[in-house]
């Protein structure tokens, strides 16, 4: 009997895969049998994570240094992954940053950096791997957006805009790639316990908790489990959707 949500024989590329949500995604895909390329701006952390994943799950991994906002860097990443694995079946666009601030005080460089990494980065990766996926007539592209991109968030005009744009990109690519058996979906996490959120002021944490009907915060594993579902054959008739993993924060 085949394991549910099995990814045996598949290869995955996870950007921002060295830590946090990205690391949990890499581990979860590996646990289901996928070979995993872990790409990150911090190659030292990517190498550590790749070793951990191989040791813990017995799958082949590679680590890659990438700046997703740089087109040449992304093309090199795609080339190296295909050279190592022969094909990329699953692309998880997880790399992202925040540079929060009110619009009246926001620096242009903080606007540009967030849009370049969060939105242009996903475009670069999808474009670099679109031809190989189309040739194989198979692919799963999963974009990690945010509830901030669904409803907007004060003090995050750049981040919310980048994540809302990622939702639009998801739907456009789903229509472009659908005829080639490539699904494109997005996951919108709510408040997830990570290194980035643990240092937030307590009042913000308390406010976010009040907005979450389940009365608890999510974990990177919650997001990773959703990615595993959208990467598997069980989701083959799902494309162009935004799956909120937020404990009910956004309905």
QUIHUFEN-V81404 format. One record per backbone hydrogen bond with DSSP energy under -0.5 kcal/mol. NH is the residue of the N-H (numbers start at 1). CO is the residue of the C=O. If there is no record, write none. Layout:
# QUIHUFEN-V81404
((NH	CO) (NH	CO))
This chain:
# QUIHUFEN-V81404
((6	3) (7	32) (9	33) (10	7) (12	35) (13	90) (14	37) (15	13) (15	92) (16	39) (17	14) (17	39) (19	16) (22	19) (23	19) (24	20) (25	21) (26	22) (27	23) (28	24) (29	25) (30	26) (31	27) (32	28) (33	30) (34	29) (35	10) (36	60) (37	12) (38	36) (38	62) (39	14) (39	37) (40	64) (43	41) (46	42) (47	43) (48	44) (49	45) (50	46) (51	47) (52	48) (53	49) (54	50) (55	51) (56	52) (57	53) (58	54) (62	36) (64	38) (66	40) (68	66) (70	67) (71	69) (74	70) (75	71) (76	72) (77	73) (78	74) (79	75) (80	76) (81	77) (82	78) (83	79) (84	80) (85	81) (86	82) (89	11) (89	87) (90	11) (91	140) (92	13) (92	90) (93	91) (93	142) (94	92) (101	155) (105	102) (106	102) (106	103) (110	107) (111	107) (112	108) (113	109) (114	110) (115	111) (116	112) (117	113) (118	114) (119	115) (120	115) (121	116) (123	119) (124	120) (125	121) (126	122) (127	123) (128	124) (129	125) (130	126) (130	127) (131	127) (133	129) (134	130) (135	131) (136	132) (137	133) (138	133) (139	181) (140	89) (141	183) (142	91) (142	140) (143	185) (144	93) (145	143) (145	187) (147	189) (149	146) (150	146) (150	147) (151	147) (152	148) (156	153) (157	101) (160	156) (161	157) (162	158) (163	159) (164	160) (165	161) (166	162) (167	163) (168	164) (169	165) (170	166) (171	167) (172	168) (173	169) (174	170) (175	171) (176	172) (177	173) (178	174) (180	177) (181	178) (182	177) (183	139) (183	181) (185	141) (186	241) (187	143) (188	243) (189	145) (189	187) (190	245) (192	190) (193	218) (194	192) (198	194) (199	195) (200	197) (204	201) (205	201) (206	202) (207	203) (208	204) (209	205) (210	206) (211	207) (212	209) (213	211) (214	247) (215	212) (218	191) (220	193) (222	219) (223	219) (224	220) (225	221) (226	222) (227	223) (228	224) (229	225) (230	226) (231	227) (232	228) (232	229) (235	232) (236	233) (238	235) (240	184) (243	186) (243	241) (244	242) (245	188) (245	243) (246	244) (249	246) (251	249))
